[in-house]
Every structure is written in structure tokens, then in C-alpha cells.
Amino acid sequence: MNSPLSSRAELSSRRIEPSSSIVFVVDDDISVRESLEQLIKKHGWQPKTFSSAQEFLESPRVFVPNCLLLDISMPGLNGLDLQKRIAIERAEMPIIFITGCGDVPKSVEAMKGGAAEFLTKPLNHEVLLSAIRQCLERSRLALTREAELQTLRDRYASLTVRERKVMALIVSGLLNKQVGGQMDIAESTVKAHRGQVMQKMKAESLADLVKMAAKLHVPEAPNSSGQEIKN
């Protein structure tokens, strides 16, 4: 079985098929769940239905494009409560709220909380399907970005302590000679470490490495006086 990290990494290297996308449904009305399940299957996605928010929270996080169709009014943990939990635990998951009545204050709260859409029952299937497609694409992009960032983290983790220091100094704008002076090592040694950094990070240029460092939030290296070297 693939680990979560390997699942995320695969997203950036393979084409996502529609059938691998999951549409979650959380609604305490069984007729709504069954109707949505059929609609989701018909359009080539995988449906996963739950009768309560708590039941959904007990399900494992997935690493394929996904979104959630969420009833706003349910006994126990309601839709807005679940939205707050998801914002912490599964922030990349887009939410489409569905409700049996137009409740303006709740819809405003849901949208402020980051909901992708707020639809009232009976659902217009074309509007719903369009919202699902947009959410799945949004999820796919978020997962791909996460996988790419994880790849950068893995590359950075492969650097030695000295290579990380060299990287921090060169992305701060220092020349090899200046880096050598800061670290009290020969310029030729700096060049060797720099080459290793470029190779391990798979950076094609200094500009490429600077972008990687920004994404990783690489800390700025201190100079000999203990003060940070600014870009």
C-alpha cells in the first residue's frame, strides 16, 4: 500500500483520471444521499456518502481530487461546525453546501468560511455538476502543489548541514568568495558544495534555487557578526 507521501508525489507525475476523483456527501436524508450517489456515479466520479458529520470525520483523508457536498442543517454536529473542523484538518477540501431552505445568515457564514458554493434544494443538476467540476479541479491543483512542495522538502532534507548553510548564503546573494569568508572555508570548497546543492535540489540556475528557497522558507543565514544577511 502506498504511503500518503508517495500518493501525493504521484499526483505531480501522472494524469488524474475522472474515475479517481471522489465526491463526498454528508446529509442525514437518505433519499438525498441515494439521489446524489447515482448522479455522481453517472458522471464518472466515486461517491462516498455519510449520514452524519461525525461519521465523515472518522473516515481517512484521501490524496486524490475530492470535494464535499454538505447539508448545512443536521442533528448533532451541523454543516457549519463540520466546515470549521475541515478548515483545520483538511484545508484543501472544497465544500459545496446544500440546504433545504434559503437561510441568508447561514449562507453568508458558510461563504465567509471558504465554501465554494451554496445551493438550495431541490438541486439544479447542471449547476451542481458545474460546481463539482470546478471544486475537483481546485482540489487537483492544491494536491499537485502539495506534492511538488513535498518533493522540494525531500530534496532539501538530503542536503548536509554545511550544504544548507551554503545554500542559505548563496540565495541571499553572496558570491562564492563571500560565502567562503563567512564560513571560513576555501572558495574551491564553496564551489564544490554549491555544485552539490544545485544537483541535489535539481536546480537549473541560481534563480531557480532562489525560488525553491522561498517556497521552503529557508532561513536567512547569519553573517559573522551574528546578524541576518538580507537579500
Secondary structure, 3 states (H helix, E strand, C coil): CCCHHHHHHHHCCCCCCHHHCEEEEECCCHHHHHHHHHHHHHCCCEEEEECCHHHHHCCCCCCCCEEEEEECCCCCCCHHHHHHHHHHHCCCCCEEEEECCCCHHHHHHHHHCCCCEEEECCCCHHHHHHHHHHHHHHHHHHHHHHHHHHHHHHHHHCCCHHHHHHHHHHHCCCCHHHHHHHHCCCHHHHHHHHHHHHHHHCCCCHHHHHHHHHHHCCCCCECCCCCECCC
